[in-house]
């Protein structure tokens, strides 16, 4: 019985503190009675009456495998013997957790913003002090501990607009730029304003498959319809317009399509779209009257020879009317690139050609969240307003930035080449971003074993990899994939020597796994 006490309670001579902070003076017997009653009292909120959208929502990069990985870490700490000495969490793009060093300029500016007394010291260069003073002078009480405007600190929004202008050679209005808690919160805000349908069917948003689980999770939470379009694995994960047309045509009986998400460079695929591909996507979105959302947080991460980042804003504008009049939301973050400041949660969204009244409603919506982290906003300022040639911090900044990007390029090549040298694994080149999404050709016996356990075959594979080698990756089923295919996503973020070790262990595991289930 649930109310039976298996072990005696220790003597309680003072009080038990209630859930609302009240203290109840009770002796041992009354304490037992309190526990007994608590165990029998039905909960006001349970799985049967809570928001069902939260129950169906999934977020694979922090799912069951990661929970198990954390448990294994704790077991290792307790001295429990494993066939490995550490867990390598290659499941998420957490740069600094994987050993990437912060950019000195960025951290120095943040230090002065957080502790302005150091502005009087001689430790920091003049350009670092100037950046911090500028940010602080636009904060309430000259403190990053104060709220900012809901859309962000005005001077930082202006710097964002200037960054976009330098990048694209096209004017940007800071009033169209919103600072957010990473790019993720801006994505959620924009999807939220699309959450309406006049047809009686749920509103739908087209997302790439494989996709970053932020999108599927947000659509599930908002009770919106997820319209899957498959990227072409046989063509370096390109976006085929005929596939977009198939997906939207088939979706119309289920939903009212409202928006189209494109992730470029691709997460989890590591692909980079060509300008021609982007032009065709824009034409499709215009023809179907879809709101465009461009996830461009990896715009600094381009590795493949001959590949280049093209922003959707630049391409759309240069195509001229009617395309240059289309609505577009594009997203950027301080979490990725060469910065890797995931924990600071800095990001921005630029909104193009948005109806003025809709913009007011969006601003009203984000005002309910007060504002994003002002330190995160300051981090974003360092990204969009970095040291310029001739400034004291410039040479060190450029050196550190290039070292990070050059190392990532080296690791991108290493990962793809290693996977393609292993029988039963096939991997497209990692042209950009921070991930590889190799395909697994699993033996039928392994597939049957997984299904007998009620698991997706690539989940079964990934869990076995974690338990035997301490390597945590995310199964492709968590991102979506063509039916009948199996993948996993891994970051390329472990530092080079650790990455080589990880790949060696993974190869050893894979060969034994294939031998066992052949």
LOLUMTOR-520811 format. One record per residue: residue in one letter; x, y, z of N, C-alpha, C in turn. Coordinates in steps of 0.02 Angstrom, whole numbers, plus 50000, padded with zeros to 5 digits. Example, Ala and Ser with C-alpha at 12.3 -4.5 7.8 and 13.67 -1.06 7.14 Angstrom:
# LOLUMTOR-520811
A506604971650390506154977550390506604983550390
S506424988850354506844994750357506455000250394
# end
This chain:
# LOLUMTOR-520811
X500424994050000500005000050000500445006250000
X500205011549964500615017549958500695021250022
X500255020050072500295024050133500705020650188
X500965014750176501345011150227502035014150233
X502255015650295502915018250306503405012450314
X503885011850269504345006250271504885007150324
X505065013450338505575014750389505295019750438
X505475019050502505215023750552505485030750540
X505055035650554505275042550548505715044350607
X506225048550595506615050950652506175055250697
X506345055650760505955059850806505995067150784
X505405070150779505365077150759505135081150819
X505555085250846505385088850907505205096150895
X505385098750835505255105850824504665106950778
X504765106450714504215108050669504335104950600
X503775104450563503805102650492503565108750454
X503945110850404503755116850367503295114950309
X502715118150305502235116750253502445119650187
X502065117950135502225119950067502165127550057
X501795130950099501705138150092502145142050141
X502605138550174503055141950219502835142050291
X502245139250306502005139050375502325133250412
X502435134050477502715128750518502175125650561
X502195119050565501705115550606502075111850661
X501925113550725502235110050780501925103150788
X502305097850778502035091050780502535086550815
X502265081450848502685076250876502765070550827
X503105065150845503225059550800502585056550771
X502075055550812501465052350790501105056750739
X501065063250755500725067850710501115068450644
X501765067950647502165068250586501995062450541
X501925056450571501735050550532501055051650500
X500595054350539499915055450513499925060350455
X500355065550459500405070550407500645067350342
X501155062950347501405059450288500865054950259
X500505051350303499975046850282499435050550243
X499215056150269498685060050235498935062750169
X499565065150169499855067950108499875062850052
X500045056650069500095051350019499425049649988
X498875050750027498215048950003497845054749969
X498095060949978497755066749950497845067049875
X497305067049836497375067549763497665074349743
X498065074349690498365080549666497865084349623
X497875090949630497445095149589497625094549515
X498285093949501498535093549433498865086849423
X498655083249372498955076849356498985075949280
X499245070249258499335069149186498665069149148
X498125067649183497475067349150497175074249138
X497385079249178497065085849170497555091549156
X498195089949145498675095149127498655096349051
X499005101449030499035103248958499295097348918
X498885094248875499105088348838499655089848787
X499705096148767500225098048719500925097248749
X500975098448814501625097648847501815090248850
X501325085848858501445078748862501715076048796
X501425078348740501635075748675502265079248648
X502455084748679503055088448658503685084448674
X504155084248627504795080848638505375085448619
X505945084348652506545088348637507145083648641
X507305080648585507755074948584508455076348609
X508715082448597509405083748616509505083948692
X508955084148729508995083548802508525078048827
X508455072848787507975067548801508265061848843
X507975055748836508155050048880508895048248879
X509215048848821509925047148818510345051848861
X510165058148859510535063048899510415061948973
X509805060248990509645058749061510065052849085
X510105047649042510515041849060511255043649063
X511485047949018512185050049018512355053549084
X511895057649108512005061049172512025056149230
X511595051049227511605045849279512265042149279
X512525040649219513165037149214513725041349243
X513705047849230514215052349259514215051949335
X513625051849364513575051449437513815044649462
X513695039349423513945032749441514705032649440
X515005035749390515735036149386516015039949446
X515675045249466515895049149524515885044949588
X515415040249592515365035849651515855030049649
X516245029649594516735024349589516485017949557
X515875018149530515605012249495516015011049432
X516255005049423516695003449367516305003349301
X516595006549250516325006549182516905004949134
X516735002949073517275001749025517555008248995
X517425013849027517675020349005517745024749067
X518125030149061518265034349119517855040749121
X517545042649064517145048749063516595048049010
X516085052249017515545052648968515695058548922
X515685057348857515765062748808515075064548782
X514835070448800514165072548780514205076148713
X514145072248660514155074948592513445076148567
X512975076548614512275077048595512045084148581
X512415089148604512165095948599512725100748582
X512545106148547513055110948524513275115748578
X513555113048631513775117048688514525117948683
X514735123248650515445124048631515915123848690
X515775128048740516255128648794516255122648841
X515685119048843515675112748881516145107648850
X516275108448785516715103948749517435106648744
X517575111848782518275114148787518445120248746
X517975123148710518125129148671518225135048719
X518765138748708518925144348751518525150548731
X518285154248781517915160448765518365165548729
X518045169848689518415175248657518565180548710
X519205182348715519425186848768519055193548767
X519005196648709518675203148703517975202848730
X517605197748712516915197148733516865196548809
X517275192248838517245191348911517485197548949
X517965201248920518195207248954517645212548955
X517285213448900516745218248898516205216248948
X516035209848950515525207548997515745208549070
X516385207549082516645208549150516555215649173
X516715220449129516635227449147515895229449153
X515475226349112514755227649117514485225249184
X514725219449206514485216549268514795219749330
X515415222349323515765225349380516115231749357
X515725237149349515985243449321516565246549360
X516655244649424517215247449462517875246149428
X517915240749388518535239049354518695243649296
X518225248049278518355252949226518935257549245
X519055258149310519595262549334520275259149331
X520285252649319520925249049319521285249749252
X521925247749252522315247949190522345241149156
X521945236349181521975229549154521695229149083
X521185233349069520815232649006520995238148957
X520975236448894521155241248841520585246248831
X520755251648796520285257248789519655255248750
X519725250848699519125249048660518655244648700
X518935240448744518505236348788518115240948836
X518465245848865518135250548910517595254548874
X517755256648813517275260648775516645256748761
X516715250248742516125246148728515695245348791
X516025243948847515655242948909515305249448931
X515655254948926515365261348946514755263148902
X514805261648838514245262948793513635258948813
X513735252448826513185248148846512885250548911
X513305251848961513065253949027512705260649025
X512935265048982512615271648979511905271348953
X511725265748921511045264948894510635260148936
X510905258148994510525253849040510245258149097
X509665256149122509375259649178509845259649238
X509985265649266510445265949323511155264149304
X511295263949239511955261849213512165255049241
X511675250549242511805243849271511475238549228
X511835233049215511545227449178511075223449222
X511025225449285510535222349330509845225449325
X509765230249281509105233449272508765230349211
X508095231049209507735228949150507925233349091
X507885230549031507935234648971507245235348941
X507175239248887506555239148849506415232048828
X505785230348817505595223548801505965220948739
X506065225348690506405223348628507165223548635
X507415225948692508125226048703508415233048711
X509045233448734509385239848742509455243148674
X509235249448670509185252748605509855253048568
X510395254648602511035255348567511275248548540
X511115243148575511305236548550510895234748489
X510255236448489509835235348429510115239248370
X510365245348382510665249348328511295245948302
X511685243048347512295239548326512115233248286
X511575229848305511335224048266511165226248195
X510795231748188510615234248122511235235948081
X511735239048113512355240748078512725234448056
X512725229348097513045222948080512715219948018
X512055220048016511685217247959511845221347896
X511885227847903512055232147846512745230547819
X513235229647864513915227947842513925221147808
X513555216447835513535209547808513225209347739
X512665212747730512275212047669512345217847621
X512595223547644512615229447601511925232247588
X511455230947634510765233047627510555236447692
X510205242147688510005245747749509595241247796
X509675242547861509295238947912509055244047963
X508425243747982508135248248032508145244848100
X508465248148147508515244948214507835243748246
X507325247448225506655246448253506365239648232
X506655236648181506445229948158506855224448191
X507315226248235507755221348267507565220448340
X507465214348360507245212748428507775208148460
X507995210048519508475205848556508085200648597
X508345194548598507975189048627508415184548669
X508095180048706508445175148748508685169548702
X509285170448674509505165948621509055166948561
X509205163448506508755163748449508115160048463
X508135155248509507565150848521506935154648542
X507015159448587506415162948612506115167348557
X506535170048513506275173948457505895169448408
X506155163448396505815158648354505115157148382
X505085155948447504445154348479503955160248473
X504205166248481503775172148477503485172948408
X503895171848356503655172648288503155167148270
X503305160948289502835155548275502175156848310
X502205159748369501595161148408501115165748370
X501385170848336500935175448301500625172448239
X500895166648216500595163048160500045158248181
X499945157748246499495152648273498755154648267
X498525154748205497825156348191497635153448124
X497005151348118496755148648055496035150748046
X495845152447984495165154347969494765148547939
X495115143047925494795137447890494485132347937
X494625132948002494405127848049494915122448058
X495425122148015495975117448021496525120848062
X496955116948094497505120048132497995123548085
X498305129048108498825132248068499425127748063
X499745127548004500315123247993500945127147978
X501515124447997502165127347982502595121947951
X502905123447894503335118747860504035118947891
X504285113047910504955112647939505355107247903
X506025108147898506435103047865506495096847906
X506545091247872506685084847905507305081947873
X507845080847912507885081747985507885089148005
X507655090348066507575097148092507875097748161
X507935103948183508135105248253507515104848296
X507505100748348506885099248385506535105248417
X506855111048418506515117148441505865118048403
X505875116648338505295118048296504725113148309
X504875106748310504345101848323504075102748393
X504505104248442504285105048511503835111248518
X504015116648485503615122748489502935121848455
X502925118648397502295117448363501835112948404
X502135107948436501735103448479501455107348539
X501865111448570501645115248628501075120048610
X501115123148550500605127848528500015124548493
X500035117848490499505114048457499415116048384
X499975117148350499985118748279500195112548240
X500085112648175500215106748133500915107148103
X501285101748110501965101248084501955098348014
X502155102347965502175100247895502905098447879
X503035092047871503725089747859503895090047785
X504475093047770504755092247702505455089347710
X505605084247670506225080447678506795083547637
X507365084347669507965086547635508265080647597
X508625082147543508875076947497509565074647519
X509585069047555510215066547581510695064547525
X510415062147470510845059947414511155065847377
X510925071947392511185077947360511435082947412
X511845080347459512145084547511511625088347552
X511055085147563510515088047603510225094447573
X510215094747508509925100547474509165100747485
X508875106647473508155107447481507845107347411
X507485102047396507175101047331506495104447329
X506395108947281505765112647277505175108047263
X505285102747225504745098047212504515094647276
X504975093747324504795090947389504385095947430
X504545102247425504135107447459503425107347431
X503375106647366502705106647334502315100447355
X502645094747359502305088547381502055089447452
X502495092047495502325092547566501735097247578
X501735102947545501195107747557500535105247527
X500575101947470499965099247439499645094047484
X500045089447512499785084247554499535086847621
X499815092647643499635095247709498965098847709
X498725101147651498135105547650497505102147675
X497475095547671496885092147698496915091747774
X497495093347804497575092747877497635099547911
X497865104647874498015111047907497955116747857
X498045122747884498095128747843498825131147847
X499235129847795499945131647798500045139247806
X500445141147854500555148247868501285150347859
X501745145947876502455147947877502915142647850
X503525144747833504045140247808504695141647845
X504965136647879505605137147914506165134247872
X506715138047867507315135547834507905136547882
X508305131347891508895131647935509515131647891
X509885137047890510465137747846511005141947880
X511605139047890511815132047881511395127247923
X511395121047900510905116247926511095112947991
X510605112548035510645108648096510065103648094
X510185097148092510805093648109511245091648050
X511075093747989511375090847929512075093347913
X512245099547935512885102447917512915104947845
X512335105647814512295107947744512315115547740
X512485118147680512465125247667512095126247600
X511575130347600511175131447540511535135947490
X511455134347427511725138747374511255144647364
X511495149747332511075155647319510485153647274
X510615149447224510075147347179509525143647218
X509735139447265509255135747306508825140647347
X509145145747375508785150647415508295154547372
X508495156347313508035160047268507415155847253
X507505149447240506935145147226506475144347287
X506775144047346506375143547407505955149847416
X506255155647404505895161947410505315162247361
X505435160047299504905160047249504325155447271
X504505149747298503995145047323503585148247379
X503925151347427503575154447483503115160047460
X503335163847410502925169247383502305166347348
X502405161247309501845158147273501325155347321
X501555152547377501095149347424500885154047481
X501115160347478500935165347529501125163047599
X501755160847606502005158447670502465163547703
X502415164047768502865168347807503535164747813
X504075167947793504735164747792505095165747859
X505375160347885505795160647945506465157647929
X506995161747932507665159547915508085159047979
X508245152847998508665151448056509385151648030
X509735157048046510405158248019510935158748074
X510835155048128511275155848186511985153148174
X512075149148121512745146448106513075150148048
X512895156348037513135159947978513895160847977
X514225160448035514955160948037515295154148024
X514895148748027515185141948024515115139047954
X515565141047909515585138447841516275135447831
X516315129047812516955125547807517115123047736
X516625121047698516755117747634517005122747583
X517495120547544517775124747491517225126647441
X517225133047422516745135447373516065137147400
X515945135547464515295137047495515325143847528
X514745147247529514695153847556514015154847589
X514005158647643513365160147674513015165847636
X512385164647618511965169747588511365170847633
X511285176847659510705178047702510075178447660
X509525176047688508885176447653508695183647640
X508855188147686508685195147675509035197847613
X509685196447607510075199047550509805196347484
X509685189847481509445186747419508755189347401
X508315189447450507625191747440507615199047415
X508025203247446508045210347426508325211147356
X508855207547340509165208247275508745205247219
X508275200947236507815198147185507305203447162
X507215208747202506755214047183506035212047192
X505575216847177504855215347184504645209547139
X504155205547159503765206047221504105202747282
X504685199447269505005195547322505295200047377
X505545205847359505835210347408505315213247455
X504675212247440504135214647483503875209147530
X504175203347527503935197747568504105198547642
X503695195447683503825195347755504365190147771
X504825192147814505385187747832505585189047905
X505695183747942506015184248008506655180248004
X507215183448020507865179848020508165180148090
X508495174748109508715173748178509475172748182
X509765175648235510485175048248510585174148323
X511165171448342511295169748411512025170948429
X512155172048494512845172348519513085165448541
X512645160448536512795153748562513255149648518
X513265151148453513625146848406514205150748375
X514295150048309514835153748276515505152048306
X515915157148315516565156448348516515158448421
X515915161048441515835163748509515685158248559
X515185154248544515005148548586514755150348655
X514435156148661514195158448727513485156048740
X513395149448741512725146448747512365148648810
X512715148648866512395149848930512185157048941
X512455161648902512275168748911511605170348879
X511375166148833510715166848803510615173548769
X511055175148722510985181248683510775179548612
X510305183348585510085182248516509715188248489
X509575188048424509165193348395508735190648339
X508225194448322507795193048264507705199448226
X507805199248160507625204948117506995203248080
X506515207748082505865206748049505815211547989
X505655208747932505645212647870504935212747841
X504715218747822504075219647787503475217247828
X503515218047893502975215847937502445221447942
X501815219447939501265224247949501365227948014
X501275234648012501415238748071500995236748131
X500365235048120499935232948175500145226248204
X500365221748160500615215248184501255216148225
X501685220748203502295222148240502135224648310
X501625228848316501415231148382501195225348426
X500825220748397500585215048435501165210448456
X501655209648412502235205648430502615208848488
X502705215448484503045218948538502655218448604
X501995218648598501575217648658501685210748687
X501725205748643501825198848665502485198048702
X503025200848674503675199848707503735204148770
X503325209448774503355213648835503105209848896
X502685204748885502445200648940503015196648972
X503565195848936504155192348962504665197348990
X504475203648993504895209149017505475210648970
X505995206548971506555207648924507005201548928
X507445200948878507935195548881508505197648928
X508925192948947509485194348992509905200148964
X510025205149004510405210948981511145208948971
X511405204349011512085201848998512115198048932
X511575194348917511535191048852511505196048795
X511155201548806511135206848756511835209848746
X512195210748801512875213448797513335208648758
X513235202148768513615197248729513465197948655
X512825198948639512635199848569512955206148540
X513005211248582513325217448559514055216248539
X514405212048577515105210548561515165206848495
X514655202848478514655199048416514555203748357
X514085208348364513905212648307514325219048305
X514695220448358515105226448362515805224648387
X516155220248350516805217748373517355223048363
X517955221648388518515226348377518645227348302
X518805233348284518955235048215519705235848206
X519935235248144520645235948129520905242548157
X521465242248192521755248248222521595248948296
X521075245448320520915245748391521365240948430
X521495242448494521965238448533521805230948537
X521165229148539520975222148547520935218248482
X521025221648426520865218648361521285212548345
X521935213048351522375207548330522245201148370
X522175201948436522035195948477521355193048462
X520865197548451520185195248434520185191248369
X520495193848317520515190448252520885183748258
X521425183748295521815177548304521385172248337
X521045174048392520625169148428520045166848385
X519725171448350519155169748307519365164848253
X519925166248219520155161948164520385155148190
X520675155048249520895148648277520295144048289
X519755146848316519155142848328518865140248263
X518785144748214518465142748151518915137948111
X519565139048113520025134448077520015127548109
X519995127348175519965120948210519315117348195
X518755120948194518105117948177518115115148106
X518425118648060518475116247991518865109747989
X519415109548025519825103448029519425097648057
X519035098948110518635093648141518055091548097
X517775096248058517225094548012517465089447961
X518065090547935518345085947886518515079247918
X518805079447978518995073348015518385068948028
X517845071948050517245068048068516955064648006
X516855068347953516555065447893516995059947864
X517655061247861518115056247833518125049947875
X518115050747941518125044847985517495040647976
X516925043947977516295040147969516275036447903
X516515039647850516495036447784517005030847777
X517465030247825517945024747823517685018647860
X517095019247892516815013747932516265010347892
X516315003947885515805000247849515135000547886
X514605002247849513945002747881513765009747902
X514205014647889514065021647903514215025747841
X513775030447826513865034847768513705041947790
X514165046647775514085053447800514225058547745
X513765063247735513905068847690514425073347722
X514765077347681515255081947708514915086947755
X515275088947805515025094047852515245100747823
X514795103747784514955109947749514915116047795
X514505115447847514415121047893514105118747958
X513945123648001513655122348068514155118548111
X513895114248156514335110948206514165103548215
X513865100448164513615093648174513725089448112
X513735082848124513695077948070513065073748083
X512765071548028512155067448034512235061247990
X512685056648012512835050847971512255045847969
X512215042347913511705037147906511985030347928
X511575026647964511745019947987511395014747944
X511765009747922511465004147886511474998247934
X510934997747972510914992848027510684986048002
X510974980648029510754973848011510024972748032
X509674968547996508964967248011508884964348082
X509374960448102509344957448169509344962848223
X509734968148212509754973748260509094977648260
X508814978548201508164981948195507624978048232
X507624971448223507124967248257507224967448333
X507844967348355507994967648427507724974148456
X507844979748421507604986248445506844986348451
X506514983848399505784983848399505504979448453
X505854973948469505614969548523505644973048591
X506074978148595506144981948657505714988248656
X505354989148602504934995048595505335001348582
X505915000648551506355006348538506455007348463
X506575013648444506775015048376507475012148366
X507625009148307508275005848298508875010448310
X508825016748289509405021148301509455023348374
X508895023448410508905024648482509255018748517
X509075012648496509385006548523510145006848513
X510355008648453511065009148436511405014348480
X511095020248486511395025648525511445023948599
X510945020448625510965018548696511505013448709
X511595008748663512135003848670512815007248667
X512875012148624513505015948618513645019648684
X513135022548713513215026148777513425021448833
X513095015748838513225011148893513905007748887
X514135006648826514765003048818515375007548809
X515265013648784515845018048771515795024848804
X515215026448833515145032848866515095038648818
X514875037248756514795042448705514055043848697
X513855050048706513145051948702513015055748637
X512645052648592512425055848530511655055648530
X511355058848480510625059048477510395054948417
X509935050148426509685046148370509325050548319
X509375048548256509055052348203508305052848210
X508005047948244507285048148254507065054148296
X507535057148332507375063148371507355069448329
X507615069048267507625074848222507155073948163
X506935067648152506555065948093507015063548038
X506775058747999507165055947944506705052247898
X506945050747838506535046947791506375040247821
X505735038047817505555031447844506005025947817
X506205021547861506635016047841507375017647842
X507555023847859508265025647865508415027047939
X509055026347956509275027248026509895031648027
X509915036248074510475040948080510625042248153
X511145046048165511235049348230511575056048218
X511475060648265511815067048260512355067448313
X512945069748293513475071148340513755078148326
X513965081548378514305087848368515025086348345
X515335091448316516045091048300516445095148351
X516135096648408516415101448456516955098748503
X516975092248519517535090148561518205092248531
X518655094648574519305096848548519655091148512
X520105092748466520345088048415520575081348444
X520985081448496521245075148523520685071048555
X520225074448590519665070748620519205068248566
X519125072148512518705069948456518985063748423
X519645063648414519965057748385519845051548429
X519905052548494519785047048541519065044648536
X518605049448535517885047848530517745043948466
X518015046148411517885042848347518185035848346
X518775035048377519085028448381518655023648421
X518395026048479517955021848520517305020248483
X517045025148448516415024148411516515018948356
X517075019348322517225014348269517275007348298
X517625006848355517685000348388517004997548408
X516585001848437515914999748456515514997448395
X515535001548342515125000148282515314993348251
X515954992048247516174985748217515944979748258
X515974980248324515734974848368514974974148363
X514624979848360513894979848355513674976348290
X514004978048236513824975148171513974967648170
X514524965848202514714958748205514204954848246
X513974957748301513504954348345512824953248311
X512614958048270511944957748242511934956148167
X512494954148139512514952948067512064946948049
# end
